[in-house]
Amino acid sequence: MLAVCPKCEKVHETARARKGARINCGCGEIIETLPWKQYKQVISRLNGGACPYCSRKYAINQYPDQTEIACSCGNVLFVFNDKPTEAQEVKLKSDKTIRLLEKELLGLIDTARLLHSSTQNLDKLMEMTVEITTRMLDVEGCSVVVRNREKGKVVLYSLSGNAPSSLSGFEVDDNDHFIGRSVDNRTTFVDNQVGRDPTAFGPISPGGFKTKSLLCVPLVVEGQNLGELELVNKKSPEGFTQHDVILAESVASQIAVAIQNVQLAAKALKTERRAAMGEAVSGVAHCVKNMLNGLHGGMYVVKSDIKRAGVDVSDTGFELMERNIARLTELVQDMLSTAADRKLEMKLTDANELARSVSDLMKAKAGQLGLNILFVPSPGLEHVNIDAKGIYRAVLNLVSNALDASTGHKGSTISIKTESVSEEYFSISVADQGCGMDAETLKSIFKPFFTSKGIEGTGLGLSVTKKLVDDHDGRIDVISEPGQGTTFTIILPKNITHSKKTNQEE
Amino acid sequence: MSSDKKILMIDDSDDQIIFMSRILEDNGYTFNIARNGNEALASIKQEKPALVLLDIMMPGKTGLNVLRFMKGDDQLKSIPVIIVSGAGEITGVSIKTGELEGSNPVDDIVARRFGEVIHETLKDLKPSGVVEKPVDPDLLVKKIKELFPA
């Protein structure tokens, strides 16, 4: 029973006082308990009819011998009756539990719906996830951290609670580990007494928000860790219970699948787009090739005309035209290489011979530019199984780039080295002592059409190389320092055991 | 330079004809032109050429057809024929060697098969030379001189 002091409006909980009982209010007033209708009016006046716990409107339930004001958040506010029977007490408690479970169930259903939602947008998915989870688990704050493998970063999505919204979409390097406890391990982490451990992390907020309890669940799908779900400050004094952990884990597994779906869809779309672009590029490239042949022939005829006319004409114009025709031809070749989904043509190759032939080919040009080429072979690489033509061109491209980077560094050396890295892998590296690249450039070098050579570069060489290396299940590493030089290292399996892309030579 | 010894140029592309005509003229050769297989055979019957420059990819009768006809004819089989063709570039298969052109990413099975057929046929029919488009004028002249000193 509640009694409201008419003088100071203080609310007294009288726990089942009978109607007509009297209460001493601290202010000196003596209050009589009121019938519930009048209480209702009083409560309305006090709280606007809203639940003091969750601010939602409460419902009034009438039972045979009691009246109850209960909120959909599960909190039962007031009960008006004479002393409730034991049965009624049990019923009250179980009703409360039912409401709580109902809420959790609805939350789980909403989460499951996420899986079927057609949202292509990871941001939107995260927003919905956080909203559902916050409500369902009754916490002050919730965040999701998603790992972006390609970029080697971890992205923080949609915070709720008191964290500033400027942190949403915040990107951090993968190994800059201050976000999330579970991103790299796969176990759920619970701490109901945060503050003791200085490495624990909670949403940052200037003043007011303090992490008291923390529940981190990894988002794992098919053995892959996609990120983490983090819940902060359970709105109950005992913090996160085992029940909460189980609930959070089931939510997390569904979120993980939903994220994976979005990521896979995005990847599929990207592949489709690239294939479509590839087709378009092929078509154009073939036409252009024919026209280039026409230009080539026409140039010859013009030159011949001029010679016949006996006119003395400088070579500059022709050189300009020939140079550009050559460039166009190269570009068309590169475009076709990029666009086509070429199968690898695997062959047992002597890696040293391959690198040596590149070195020999480029020695003359290097000499002209005042540069040295050094070739350092390594034993044990006589029979590696690779797409020899492709890798030859890749190494040639790297050496050509190295020469370009070294203009202005006369006397410097370009080193081509082969090395057996492990039982299964070997490497070919090309190092120069030229102009190097800064961090910004390094981010973009493998993108198609990215070039720092201005009009001279097609921008396709490295992207073709990268694709080739990826198709081998290999890796290409770059180390570079502006002003000091660059080293590219291609690491390849000595023998690809299985790949959908290989076209084995018997 | 014998003016009755003419070269016969067979190609359906105007651009290619203009280009090769100039190469031949500049090097003192006289020539006739045919733009397809039938014109070619008619021209050959009318005036036996001293050498034939033969394109393959032509509509109707291809160059292979013309070559086979010539090799099957007692009077014509001794005439030197240089294949001048862009088929290697188009199909991705080198018509000289039958191998996949490494730099050409033509991934079309049909196109490749086409190239292979051309290569096999040429292996059989044995032309006197093969020059691939785009033509290197010096190379063409060198090959012609080997077979037909002007």
Contacts between the chains, C-beta under 8 A, distances in Angstrom:
chain1	res1	chain2	res2	distance
A	289	B	89	6.9
A	292	B	134	7.5
A	293	B	15	7.5
A	293	B	16	7.9
A	293	B	86	7.1
A	293	B	133	5.9
A	293	B	134	4.4
A	294	B	15	4.4
A	296	B	19	7.8
A	296	B	134	4.7
A	297	B	15	5.7
A	297	B	16	6.7
A	297	B	18	6.7
A	297	B	19	3.0
A	297	B	20	7.9
A	297	B	134	7.3
A	297	B	135	7.5
A	298	B	15	7.4
A	298	B	18	7.7
A	298	B	19	7.2
A	300	B	19	6.0
A	300	B	22	6.4
A	300	B	23	7.0
A	300	B	137	5.9
A	301	B	18	6.2
A	301	B	19	6.2
A	301	B	22	4.6
A	304	B	22	5.0
A	304	B	25	7.9
A	304	B	26	5.3
A	307	B	26	7.9
A	333	B	103	5.9
A	336	B	104	7.4
A	336	B	105	5.1
A	337	B	103	7.9
A	337	B	105	5.4
A	339	B	105	7.8
A	340	B	105	3.7
A	340	B	106	7.8
A	340	B	107	5.3
A	341	B	107	6.8
A	342	B	105	5.1
A	342	B	107	6.3
A	343	B	107	7.4
A	345	B	100	7.2
A	389	B	102	4.1
A	393	B	102	7.8
A	393	B	103	7.9
